[in-house]
């Protein structure tokens, strides 16, 4: 039996086979948390869950948002809601059968 090294993310326990991937994921979660905190402090009536969700979407797509901030607003169309993505994946799997 072989031995396989795994790295665990400090923030949510997700496991990775690459230290580089684990570190990148942890940094993304750190950015999402910072964004969420700023949103909660600056937007009245925003729930913790909503702030976390918005922070995570921005952090997961930081390069796309960076391009949008530089004037490439159309790049934001690349971001797909998870429900739509799941539906599209299911449709593609069914079509492949």
Number of C-alpha atoms within 10 A of each C-alpha: 3 4 5 6 9 12 16 16 19 13 11 9 10 12 14 16 12 13 15 11 14 19 16 13 19 19 15 19 21 16 18 22 19 15 18 23 15 12 19 17 10 10 10 8 8 13 12 12 11 14 21 21 15 16 24 21 17 20 23 17 15 15 12 20 19 15 14 14 10 9 10 12 13 10 14 14 8 9 14 11 9 10 9 10 12 12 11 12 12 12 11 11 10 9 8 7 5
